[in-house]
Amino acid sequence: MSPAWSYASSMRRFRAASFAPAALALFGASLSAIVSAGSASPAEPPAPLKMSYSASVDKVYAALVQAAGVGLKTTVKGACVVNFQATRNKLLVFDICASCRDTGSGQTLVVLNIQRDPRSQQIFRTGGEQDKFLKLFWAGIEAWLNANVAPGPGPVPERAASLPRDDLATVTVKSTPDGAEITVDGKFSGNAPATLRLSAGDHTIRIGSKGFQNWDRTMTVTGGGTTTINATLEPER
């Protein structure tokens, strides 16, 4: 064995033996730091899609219409259904159906169904945008209800409950037989008879009932206008 080879081999063994404990110690410290950070900052739970309020259905419906703002598309007061759009960061567009119902003891439950609009340029829930929207939405409903507390029991004033807007059209839908389901632009909007508030423009309306052929129409409504639909459904053949 040459002296040069023996010296080089010995140095390689020395460096490996010296590096191994240090590397293991560094890896262990890094792993402990990651575990500690994860346990110290648990992931925040997603914002809920349901919320209960100590208010009447009429008051909650009025708050939903108010919260929808300029994104309001359709409403069905009798069924407490509000369809609207919300935009986050000009990239993400939500199509939202909000429905509410009386659960007893003065409580009204609000349930949201959220879908990503095809025009969105951002992936759904990216950056927690849905959660950010939900937190703002629920806080807005709570704030409106607190700001419109009636001095005593009684119905909500019609003006507050209806929130009339000149840019919406009023469409009254009646069907034969009664109780047919109404779909506006692919979204369930209640059962006939019903009064809808639609944004100005073109809308595709379907009225259907089990055992009958669907009644389909595309109609154009103008802001502030009033239209009545009398749909007579033909039995299925």
GROMACS elastic network, one bead per residue, 0.5 to 0.9 nm:
[ bonds ]
;  ai    aj funct       b0    kb
    1     4     6  0.85737   500
    1     5     6  0.69935   500
    1     6     6  0.67466   500
    2     5     6  0.53873   500
    2     6     6  0.62370   500
    2     7     6  0.86987   500
    3     6     6  0.51172   500
    3     7     6  0.61540   500
    3     8     6  0.87709   500
    4     7     6  0.52362   500
    4     8     6  0.63375   500
    4     9     6  0.86631   500
    5     8     6  0.52777   500
    5     9     6  0.61179   500
    5    10     6  0.85388   500
    6     9     6  0.52669   500
    6    10     6  0.61419   500
    6    11     6  0.87350   500
    7    10     6  0.51973   500
    7    11     6  0.63120   500
    7    12     6  0.88401   500
    8    11     6  0.51945   500
    8    12     6  0.63538   500
    8    13     6  0.88028   500
    9    12     6  0.52614   500
    9    13     6  0.63978   500
    9    14     6  0.86766   500
   10    13     6  0.52279   500
   10    14     6  0.61638   500
   10    15     6  0.87587   500
   11    15     6  0.61578   500
   11    16     6  0.86060   500
   12    15     6  0.52479   500
   12    16     6  0.62228   500
   12    17     6  0.85819   500
   13    16     6  0.52229   500
   13    17     6  0.61004   500
   13    18     6  0.85541   500
   14    17     6  0.52116   500
   14    18     6  0.61087   500
   14    19     6  0.85857   500
   15    18     6  0.50878   500
   15    19     6  0.59811   500
   15    20     6  0.86027   500
   16    19     6  0.52032   500
   16    20     6  0.61200   500
   17    20     6  0.56828   500
   17    21     6  0.75111   500
   18    21     6  0.65748   500
   18    22     6  0.71828   500
   19    22     6  0.53472   500
   19    23     6  0.60636   500
   19    24     6  0.86260   500
   20    23     6  0.52241   500
   20    24     6  0.61805   500
   20    25     6  0.85938   500
   21    24     6  0.51287   500
   21    25     6  0.60510   500
   21    26     6  0.85825   500
   22    25     6  0.50786   500
   22    26     6  0.61376   500
   22    27     6  0.85921   500
   23    26     6  0.51114   500
   23    27     6  0.61048   500
   23    28     6  0.85209   500
   24    27     6  0.51182   500
   24    28     6  0.60730   500
   24    29     6  0.85785   500
   25    28     6  0.51376   500
   25    29     6  0.61841   500
   25    30     6  0.86646   500
   26    29     6  0.51562   500
   26    30     6  0.61936   500
   26    31     6  0.86175   500
   27    30     6  0.51465   500
   27    31     6  0.61168   500
   27    32     6  0.85783   500
   28    31     6  0.51466   500
   28    32     6  0.61357   500
   28    33     6  0.85982   500
   29    32     6  0.51528   500
   29    33     6  0.62058   500
   29    34     6  0.87506   500
   30    33     6  0.50930   500
   30    34     6  0.63013   500
   30    35     6  0.87311   500
   31    34     6  0.51528   500
   31    35     6  0.62314   500
   31    36     6  0.85274   500
   32    35     6  0.51662   500
   32    36     6  0.59781   500
   32    37     6  0.84797   500
   33    36     6  0.50934   500
   33    37     6  0.60336   500
   33    38     6  0.85294   500
   34    37     6  0.51667   500
   34    38     6  0.61474   500
   34    39     6  0.86538   500
   35    38     6  0.51405   500
   35    39     6  0.62073   500
   35    40     6  0.85445   500
   36    39     6  0.52279   500
   36    40     6  0.60147   500
   36    41     6  0.86185   500
   37    40     6  0.51050   500
   37    41     6  0.61449   500
   37    42     6  0.86382   500
   38    41     6  0.54092   500
   38    42     6  0.61147   500
   38    43     6  0.83735   500
   39    42     6  0.58674   500
   41    44     6  0.85149   500
   42    45     6  0.89043   500
   43    46     6  0.89645   500
   44    47     6  0.88344   500
   45    48     6  0.86910   500
   46   128     6  0.85980   500
   46   130     6  0.89326   500
   46   131     6  0.62077   500
   47   130     6  0.81334   500
   47   131     6  0.51270   500
   47   132     6  0.79928   500
   47   133     6  0.89880   500
   47   134     6  0.62231   500
   47   135     6  0.65647   500
   48    51     6  0.71630   500
   48   112     6  0.89976   500
   48   131     6  0.82072   500
   48   134     6  0.74603   500
   48   135     6  0.85557   500
   49   110     6  0.82568   500
   49   111     6  0.59896   500
   49   112     6  0.53166   500
   49   113     6  0.74249   500
   49   114     6  0.85446   500
   49   134     6  0.76585   500
   50   109     6  0.70552   500
   50   110     6  0.55948   500
   50   112     6  0.63921   500
   51   108     6  0.84288   500
   51   109     6  0.58347   500
   51   110     6  0.53240   500
   51   111     6  0.67903   500
   51   112     6  0.89389   500
   51   138     6  0.76872   500
   52    55     6  0.88600   500
   52   103     6  0.88176   500
   52   107     6  0.64126   500
   52   108     6  0.55449   500
   52   110     6  0.61267   500
   52   111     6  0.88571   500
   53    56     6  0.83300   500
   53    60     6  0.77849   500
   53   106     6  0.83416   500
   53   107     6  0.55461   500
   53   108     6  0.53212   500
   53   109     6  0.64801   500
   53   110     6  0.79576   500
   53   142     6  0.79042   500
   53   145     6  0.88197   500
   54   105     6  0.84546   500
   54   106     6  0.57292   500
   54   108     6  0.64857   500
   55    58     6  0.82419   500
   55    59     6  0.63452   500
   55    60     6  0.65368   500
   55   106     6  0.59670   500
   55   107     6  0.58488   500
   55   108     6  0.61814   500
   55   145     6  0.77429   500
   55   149     6  0.89959   500
   56    59     6  0.53187   500
   56    60     6  0.63102   500
   56    61     6  0.85757   500
   56   102     6  0.73523   500
   56   106     6  0.63267   500
   56   107     6  0.68657   500
   56   108     6  0.62462   500
   56   155     6  0.86108   500
   56   156     6  0.86203   500
   57    60     6  0.51376   500
   57    61     6  0.59718   500
   57    62     6  0.85744   500
   57    80     6  0.73851   500
   57   100     6  0.68674   500
   57   101     6  0.63698   500
   57   102     6  0.61121   500
   57   106     6  0.89223   500
   57   107     6  0.82512   500
   57   108     6  0.58197   500
   57   109     6  0.85025   500
   58    61     6  0.50880   500
   58    62     6  0.62514   500
   58    63     6  0.86975   500
   58    77     6  0.81286   500
   58    80     6  0.78945   500
   58   155     6  0.78566   500
   58   156     6  0.66407   500
   58   161     6  0.62648   500
   59    62     6  0.51065   500
   59    63     6  0.62664   500
   59    64     6  0.87046   500
   59   145     6  0.72849   500
   59   148     6  0.85565   500
   59   155     6  0.85841   500
   59   156     6  0.63128   500
   59   160     6  0.80973   500
   59   161     6  0.64635   500
   60    64     6  0.61679   500
   60    65     6  0.87118   500
   60    80     6  0.85946   500
   60   100     6  0.75894   500
   60   108     6  0.72729   500
   60   109     6  0.89043   500
   60   110     6  0.81838   500
   60   141     6  0.77834   500
   60   145     6  0.73750   500
   60   161     6  0.87451   500
   61    64     6  0.50651   500
   61    65     6  0.63409   500
   61    66     6  0.86292   500
   61    77     6  0.71803   500
   61    80     6  0.58535   500
   61    81     6  0.77313   500
   61    82     6  0.78470   500
   61    99     6  0.84029   500
   61   100     6  0.72722   500
   61   161     6  0.70490   500
   61   162     6  0.87678   500
   62    65     6  0.52333   500
   62    66     6  0.62084   500
   62    67     6  0.86238   500
   62    77     6  0.89300   500
   62   156     6  0.89163   500
   62   160     6  0.64390   500
   62   162     6  0.65997   500
   62   163     6  0.70266   500
   63    66     6  0.50235   500
   63    67     6  0.60391   500
   63    68     6  0.85885   500
   63   140     6  0.83554   500
   63   141     6  0.56826   500
   63   142     6  0.84317   500
   63   144     6  0.60957   500
   63   145     6  0.66718   500
   63   160     6  0.88691   500
   63   161     6  0.81875   500
   64    67     6  0.50471   500
   64    68     6  0.61417   500
   64    69     6  0.88816   500
   64    81     6  0.88637   500
   64    82     6  0.68827   500
   64    98     6  0.75566   500
   64    99     6  0.89374   500
   64   141     6  0.67671   500
   65    68     6  0.51727   500
   65    69     6  0.67753   500
   65    72     6  0.71667   500
   65    75     6  0.78699   500
   65    82     6  0.66467   500
   65    83     6  0.88770   500
   65    84     6  0.87764   500
   65   161     6  0.86657   500
   65   162     6  0.83483   500
   65   163     6  0.73835   500
   66    69     6  0.55009   500
   66    72     6  0.88499   500
   66   141     6  0.83894   500
   66   144     6  0.81973   500
   66   163     6  0.74512   500
   67    70     6  0.89859   500
   67    72     6  0.87952   500
   67   137     6  0.70530   500
   67   140     6  0.65898   500
   67   141     6  0.66143   500
   67   144     6  0.84063   500
   68    71     6  0.55859   500
   68    72     6  0.51483   500
   68    73     6  0.86231   500
   68    82     6  0.80262   500
   68    83     6  0.80784   500
   68    84     6  0.58810   500
   68    85     6  0.73792   500
   68    86     6  0.77415   500
   68   137     6  0.89248   500
   69    72     6  0.58163   500
   69    84     6  0.83461   500
   70    73     6  0.85452   500
   70    84     6  0.84675   500
   70    85     6  0.84497   500
   70    86     6  0.89748   500
   71    83     6  0.86247   500
   71    84     6  0.51244   500
   71    86     6  0.61321   500
   71    87     6  0.85902   500
   72    75     6  0.79961   500
   72    82     6  0.75988   500
   72    83     6  0.63122   500
   72    85     6  0.64851   500
   72    86     6  0.89029   500
   72   168     6  0.89294   500
   72   197     6  0.89490   500
   72   198     6  0.81844   500
   72   199     6  0.73161   500
   73    82     6  0.77612   500
   73    83     6  0.54582   500
   73    85     6  0.72905   500
   73   168     6  0.84993   500
   73   197     6  0.75046   500
   73   198     6  0.56319   500
   73   199     6  0.53820   500
   74    81     6  0.81927   500
   74    82     6  0.60396   500
   74    83     6  0.51220   500
   74    84     6  0.69196   500
   74   168     6  0.87978   500
   74   184     6  0.80274   500
   74   189     6  0.73963   500
   74   196     6  0.62554   500
   74   197     6  0.50945   500
   74   199     6  0.69293   500
   75    79     6  0.87653   500
   75    80     6  0.75642   500
   75    81     6  0.56135   500
   75    83     6  0.61551   500
   75    84     6  0.86988   500
   75   189     6  0.71556   500
   75   190     6  0.88881   500
   75   195     6  0.81050   500
   75   196     6  0.54418   500
   75   197     6  0.52693   500
   75   198     6  0.72603   500
   76    79     6  0.55633   500
   76    80     6  0.57534   500
   76    81     6  0.51135   500
   76    82     6  0.65568   500
   76    83     6  0.89093   500
   76   189     6  0.64184   500
   76   190     6  0.63906   500
   76   194     6  0.67435   500
   76   195     6  0.62015   500
   76   196     6  0.53036   500
   76   197     6  0.72331   500
   77    81     6  0.64923   500
   77    82     6  0.80753   500
   77   161     6  0.88163   500
   77   162     6  0.81424   500
   77   194     6  0.81902   500
   77   195     6  0.74400   500
   77   196     6  0.78116   500
   78    81     6  0.79870   500
   78   190     6  0.82542   500
   78   194     6  0.70673   500
   78   195     6  0.80064   500
   79    99     6  0.77398   500
   79   100     6  0.79364   500
   79   101     6  0.82411   500
   79   189     6  0.83984   500
   79   190     6  0.61655   500
   79   191     6  0.80207   500
   79   194     6  0.85044   500
   80    98     6  0.81199   500
   80    99     6  0.56319   500
   80   100     6  0.55211   500
   80   101     6  0.71554   500
   80   190     6  0.87751   500
   81    97     6  0.70113   500
   81    98     6  0.57130   500
   81   100     6  0.68021   500
   81   188     6  0.89911   500
   81   189     6  0.68378   500
   81   190     6  0.74049   500
   82    96     6  0.81589   500
   82    97     6  0.58527   500
   82    98     6  0.51167   500
   82    99     6  0.64190   500
   82   189     6  0.81757   500
   83    95     6  0.75546   500
   83    96     6  0.57167   500
   83    98     6  0.62491   500
   83    99     6  0.86874   500
   83   187     6  0.82214   500
   83   189     6  0.80342   500
   84    94     6  0.83557   500
   84    95     6  0.62106   500
   84    96     6  0.54266   500
   84    97     6  0.66475   500
   84    98     6  0.82272   500
   85    93     6  0.68293   500
   85    94     6  0.54956   500
   85    96     6  0.59072   500
   85    97     6  0.87941   500
   85   117     6  0.86447   500
   86    92     6  0.83347   500
   86    93     6  0.57569   500
   86    94     6  0.51570   500
   86    95     6  0.68497   500
   86    96     6  0.75924   500
   86   133     6  0.83405   500
   87    90     6  0.59780   500
   87    91     6  0.71937   500
   87    92     6  0.56758   500
   87    94     6  0.62860   500
   87   120     6  0.89751   500
   87   133     6  0.88871   500
   88    91     6  0.62904   500
   88    92     6  0.51433   500
   88    93     6  0.64347   500
   88    94     6  0.81998   500
   88   129     6  0.68775   500
   88   130     6  0.84556   500
   88   133     6  0.75498   500
   89    92     6  0.65100   500
   89    93     6  0.89146   500
   89   129     6  0.86589   500
   90    93     6  0.76386   500
   90   120     6  0.85977   500
   90   121     6  0.87011   500
   91   119     6  0.84689   500
   91   120     6  0.56124   500
   91   121     6  0.51005   500
   91   122     6  0.55642   500
   92   116     6  0.75125   500
   92   117     6  0.77855   500
   92   119     6  0.80715   500
   92   121     6  0.61632   500
   92   122     6  0.53527   500
   92   123     6  0.75619   500
   92   124     6  0.73301   500
   92   125     6  0.87876   500
   92   129     6  0.81697   500
   93   115     6  0.86527   500
   93   116     6  0.60976   500
   93   117     6  0.53700   500
   93   118     6  0.81445   500
   93   119     6  0.70875   500
   93   120     6  0.53164   500
   93   121     6  0.84106   500
   93   122     6  0.85761   500
   93   124     6  0.89837   500
   94   114     6  0.63780   500
   94   115     6  0.57321   500
   94   117     6  0.55431   500
   94   120     6  0.81842   500
   94   124     6  0.88921   500
   94   130     6  0.84712   500
   95   113     6  0.82281   500
   95   114     6  0.58214   500
   95   115     6  0.51559   500
   95   116     6  0.60722   500
   95   117     6  0.58169   500
   96   112     6  0.66602   500
   96   113     6  0.56637   500
   96   115     6  0.64442   500
   96   116     6  0.87330   500
   97   111     6  0.82336   500
   97   112     6  0.57614   500
   97   113     6  0.51526   500
   97   114     6  0.66550   500
   97   115     6  0.87880   500
   97   187     6  0.82066   500
   97   188     6  0.87371   500
   98   110     6  0.67587   500
   98   111     6  0.57680   500
   98   113     6  0.65138   500
   98   114     6  0.86849   500
   99   109     6  0.82366   500
   99   110     6  0.56897   500
   99   111     6  0.54220   500
   99   112     6  0.66234   500
   99   113     6  0.85225   500
  100   108     6  0.64757   500
  100   109     6  0.53479   500
  100   111     6  0.62576   500
  100   112     6  0.89062   500
  101   107     6  0.86062   500
  101   108     6  0.55105   500
  101   109     6  0.54717   500
  101   110     6  0.68786   500
  101   111     6  0.88095   500
  102   105     6  0.85761   500
  102   106     6  0.74929   500
  102   107     6  0.61089   500
  102   109     6  0.64495   500
  103   106     6  0.75040   500
  103   107     6  0.55686   500
  103   108     6  0.56820   500
  103   109     6  0.65032   500
  104   107     6  0.55690   500
  104   108     6  0.75145   500
  105   108     6  0.88855   500
  114   130     6  0.88719   500
  115   124     6  0.86625   500
  116   119     6  0.83416   500
  116   120     6  0.69295   500
  116   123     6  0.85967   500
  116   124     6  0.63538   500
  117   120     6  0.56399   500
  118   121     6  0.82858   500
  120   123     6  0.76270   500
  120   124     6  0.84226   500
  122   125     6  0.84737   500
  122   126     6  0.70452   500
  123   126     6  0.55500   500
  124   127     6  0.89658   500
  124   128     6  0.87266   500
  124   129     6  0.79906   500
  124   130     6  0.76736   500
  125   128     6  0.50577   500
  125   129     6  0.53302   500
  125   130     6  0.52549   500
  125   131     6  0.76291   500
  126   129     6  0.60953   500
  126   130     6  0.80398   500
  127   130     6  0.84129   500
  127   131     6  0.89799   500
  127   132     6  0.89889   500
  128   131     6  0.53204   500
  128   132     6  0.62711   500
  128   133     6  0.87320   500
  129   133     6  0.61228   500
  129   134     6  0.85713   500
  130   133     6  0.51227   500
  130   134     6  0.61380   500
  130   135     6  0.86966   500
  131   134     6  0.50525   500
  131   135     6  0.61977   500
  131   136     6  0.86733   500
  132   135     6  0.53753   500
  132   136     6  0.64418   500
  132   137     6  0.86493   500
  133   136     6  0.52469   500
  133   137     6  0.60069   500
  133   138     6  0.86599   500
  134   138     6  0.60448   500
  134   139     6  0.83613   500
  135   138     6  0.54254   500
  135   139     6  0.61113   500
  135   140     6  0.85277   500
  136   139     6  0.51435   500
  136   140     6  0.60319   500
  136   141     6  0.87283   500
  137   140     6  0.50620   500
  137   141     6  0.63494   500
  137   142     6  0.87367   500
  138   141     6  0.51653   500
  138   142     6  0.62652   500
  138   143     6  0.86035   500
  139   142     6  0.51121   500
  139   143     6  0.60675   500
  139   144     6  0.86218   500
  140   143     6  0.50546   500
  140   144     6  0.61416   500
  140   145     6  0.85997   500
  141   144     6  0.52252   500
  141   145     6  0.62216   500
  141   146     6  0.86241   500
  142   145     6  0.52188   500
  142   146     6  0.61481   500
  142   147     6  0.85889   500
  143   146     6  0.51430   500
  143   147     6  0.61021   500
  143   148     6  0.86306   500
  144   147     6  0.50814   500
  144   148     6  0.61461   500
  144   149     6  0.87443   500
  145   148     6  0.51700   500
  145   149     6  0.62229   500
  146   149     6  0.55677   500
  148   160     6  0.88625   500
  149   152     6  0.83586   500
  150   153     6  0.70337   500
  150   154     6  0.78480   500
  150   155     6  0.88669   500
  150   156     6  0.77076   500
  151   154     6  0.89618   500
  154   157     6  0.89133   500
  155   158     6  0.83692   500
  156   159     6  0.83108   500
  156   160     6  0.66742   500
  156   161     6  0.62121   500
  157   160     6  0.54102   500
  157   161     6  0.62766   500
  157   162     6  0.86263   500
  158   161     6  0.50628   500
  158   162     6  0.58447   500
  158   163     6  0.81348   500
  159   162     6  0.54015   500
  159   163     6  0.57374   500
  159   164     6  0.72982   500
  160   163     6  0.55091   500
  160   164     6  0.87008   500
  161   164     6  0.88103   500
  162   165     6  0.89376   500
  164   167     6  0.89898   500
  164   168     6  0.80388   500
  165   168     6  0.57073   500
  165   169     6  0.85541   500
  165   223     6  0.83851   500
  165   224     6  0.74688   500
  166   169     6  0.77539   500
  166   223     6  0.58394   500
  166   225     6  0.86039   500
  167   198     6  0.87996   500
  167   199     6  0.66575   500
  167   200     6  0.65778   500
  167   222     6  0.77147   500
  167   224     6  0.58279   500
  167   225     6  0.89028   500
  168   197     6  0.59660   500
  168   198     6  0.54102   500
  168   200     6  0.59360   500
  168   221     6  0.86123   500
  168   222     6  0.73027   500
  168   224     6  0.55265   500
  168   225     6  0.75877   500
  169   196     6  0.80258   500
  169   197     6  0.55220   500
  169   198     6  0.51210   500
  169   199     6  0.61832   500
  169   200     6  0.63205   500
  169   221     6  0.62293   500
  169   222     6  0.58632   500
  169   226     6  0.59317   500
  169   227     6  0.77781   500
  170   195     6  0.68363   500
  170   196     6  0.57808   500
  170   198     6  0.64878   500
  170   221     6  0.86131   500
  170   223     6  0.84228   500
  170   224     6  0.71331   500
  170   225     6  0.62186   500
  170   227     6  0.62834   500
  170   228     6  0.84171   500
  171   194     6  0.83451   500
  171   195     6  0.56802   500
  171   196     6  0.50177   500
  171   197     6  0.62719   500
  171   198     6  0.71965   500
  171   221     6  0.85323   500
  171   225     6  0.83248   500
  171   226     6  0.58256   500
  171   228     6  0.56305   500
  171   229     6  0.72897   500
  172   192     6  0.87706   500
  172   193     6  0.74313   500
  172   194     6  0.58951   500
  172   196     6  0.61625   500
  172   197     6  0.87989   500
  172   226     6  0.78648   500
  172   227     6  0.62195   500
  172   229     6  0.60408   500
  172   230     6  0.84928   500
  173   182     6  0.82269   500
  173   191     6  0.86844   500
  173   192     6  0.58899   500
  173   193     6  0.54814   500
  173   194     6  0.53321   500
  173   195     6  0.61571   500
  173   196     6  0.76097   500
  173   207     6  0.89984   500
  173   227     6  0.85652   500
  173   228     6  0.59633   500
  173   230     6  0.62846   500
  173   231     6  0.76565   500
  174   177     6  0.87923   500
  174   178     6  0.72291   500
  174   179     6  0.86326   500
  174   180     6  0.85186   500
  174   191     6  0.89221   500
  174   192     6  0.52349   500
  174   194     6  0.68588   500
  174   195     6  0.88906   500
  174   228     6  0.77510   500
  174   229     6  0.59769   500
  174   231     6  0.61824   500
  174   232     6  0.85817   500
  175   178     6  0.52277   500
  175   179     6  0.71510   500
  175   180     6  0.63401   500
  175   192     6  0.58620   500
  175   193     6  0.65951   500
  175   207     6  0.78058   500
  175   208     6  0.89476   500
  175   229     6  0.80078   500
  175   230     6  0.57093   500
  175   232     6  0.57626   500
  175   233     6  0.72984   500
  176   179     6  0.82187   500
  176   180     6  0.78027   500
  176   192     6  0.88804   500
  176   230     6  0.78236   500
  176   231     6  0.62849   500
  176   233     6  0.60074   500
  176   234     6  0.89751   500
  177   180     6  0.68134   500
  177   192     6  0.89005   500
  177   209     6  0.81137   500
  177   231     6  0.87757   500
  177   232     6  0.72143   500
  177   233     6  0.70684   500
  178   191     6  0.81817   500
  178   192     6  0.60042   500
  178   193     6  0.67476   500
  179   182     6  0.89913   500
  179   190     6  0.89073   500
  179   191     6  0.51676   500
  179   193     6  0.67005   500
  179   209     6  0.76935   500
  180   190     6  0.85561   500
  180   191     6  0.54009   500
  180   192     6  0.53896   500
  180   193     6  0.80649   500
  180   207     6  0.61198   500
  180   208     6  0.52992   500
  180   210     6  0.83185   500
  180   233     6  0.89267   500
  181   188     6  0.73947   500
  181   189     6  0.76911   500
  181   190     6  0.60483   500
  181   192     6  0.64917   500
  181   206     6  0.80078   500
  181   207     6  0.55649   500
  181   208     6  0.53456   500
  181   209     6  0.62517   500
  182   187     6  0.83999   500
  182   188     6  0.60180   500
  182   189     6  0.54295   500
  182   190     6  0.54615   500
  182   191     6  0.55461   500
  182   192     6  0.67588   500
  182   194     6  0.86559   500
  182   205     6  0.71733   500
  182   206     6  0.58719   500
  182   208     6  0.68359   500
  183   186     6  0.57174   500
  183   187     6  0.51690   500
  183   189     6  0.53748   500
  183   190     6  0.74868   500
  183   191     6  0.89149   500
  183   204     6  0.80801   500
  183   205     6  0.57015   500
  183   206     6  0.50281   500
  183   207     6  0.63877   500
  183   208     6  0.84106   500
  184   187     6  0.52730   500
  184   188     6  0.64565   500
  184   189     6  0.63020   500
  184   203     6  0.66476   500
  184   204     6  0.57383   500
  184   206     6  0.65344   500
  184   207     6  0.89005   500
  185   188     6  0.85362   500
  185   203     6  0.59179   500
  185   205     6  0.63664   500
  185   206     6  0.83003   500
  186   204     6  0.76075   500
  186   205     6  0.79747   500
  186   206     6  0.81492   500
  188   191     6  0.87083   500
  189   194     6  0.88779   500
  189   196     6  0.79096   500
  190   193     6  0.86170   500
  190   194     6  0.69864   500
  190   196     6  0.88603   500
  191   194     6  0.63174   500
  191   207     6  0.86792   500
  192   195     6  0.83918   500
  192   207     6  0.83881   500
  195   228     6  0.88983   500
  198   201     6  0.84875   500
  198   203     6  0.83948   500
  198   221     6  0.77227   500
  198   222     6  0.88907   500
  198   223     6  0.83074   500
  199   202     6  0.86817   500
  199   203     6  0.87967   500
  199   221     6  0.76734   500
  199   222     6  0.77845   500
  199   223     6  0.68253   500
  200   203     6  0.87403   500
  200   220     6  0.74284   500
  200   221     6  0.53049   500
  200   224     6  0.84673   500
  200   225     6  0.88650   500
  201   219     6  0.81995   500
  201   220     6  0.52659   500
  201   221     6  0.54276   500
  201   222     6  0.63960   500
  201   223     6  0.82984   500
  202   218     6  0.68081   500
  202   219     6  0.56000   500
  202   221     6  0.65279   500
  203   217     6  0.83495   500
  203   218     6  0.56003   500
  203   219     6  0.55076   500
  203   220     6  0.63080   500
  203   221     6  0.78543   500
  204   216     6  0.73672   500
  204   217     6  0.58890   500
  204   219     6  0.65015   500
  204   220     6  0.89307   500
  205   215     6  0.80312   500
  205   216     6  0.58002   500
  205   217     6  0.53499   500
  205   218     6  0.60907   500
  205   219     6  0.75892   500
  206   214     6  0.65835   500
  206   215     6  0.55368   500
  206   217     6  0.65774   500
  206   218     6  0.87694   500
  207   213     6  0.89477   500
  207   214     6  0.58173   500
  207   215     6  0.50039   500
  207   216     6  0.65932   500
  207   217     6  0.89020   500
  207   231     6  0.74081   500
  207   233     6  0.81951   500
  208   211     6  0.88880   500
  208   212     6  0.68057   500
  208   213     6  0.67103   500
  208   215     6  0.62129   500
  208   216     6  0.86388   500
  208   233     6  0.74569   500
  209   212     6  0.55562   500
  209   213     6  0.74849   500
  209   214     6  0.72073   500
  209   233     6  0.79600   500
  210   213     6  0.81677   500
  210   236     6  0.88737   500
  211   234     6  0.88420   500
  211   235     6  0.60838   500
  211   236     6  0.56763   500
  212   215     6  0.89525   500
  212   233     6  0.60002   500
  212   234     6  0.55339   500
  212   237     6  0.85105   500
  213   233     6  0.61872   500
  213   234     6  0.55339   500
  213   235     6  0.59132   500
  213   236     6  0.52538   500
  213   237     6  0.83935   500
  214   233     6  0.69085   500
  214   234     6  0.80246   500
  214   236     6  0.89963   500
  215   231     6  0.68529   500
  215   232     6  0.78440   500
  215   233     6  0.64269   500
  215   234     6  0.84535   500
  221   224     6  0.88396   500
  221   225     6  0.68739   500
  221   226     6  0.81769   500
  221   227     6  0.78469   500
  222   225     6  0.53642   500
  222   226     6  0.82972   500
  223   226     6  0.87519   500
  234   237     6  0.87762   500
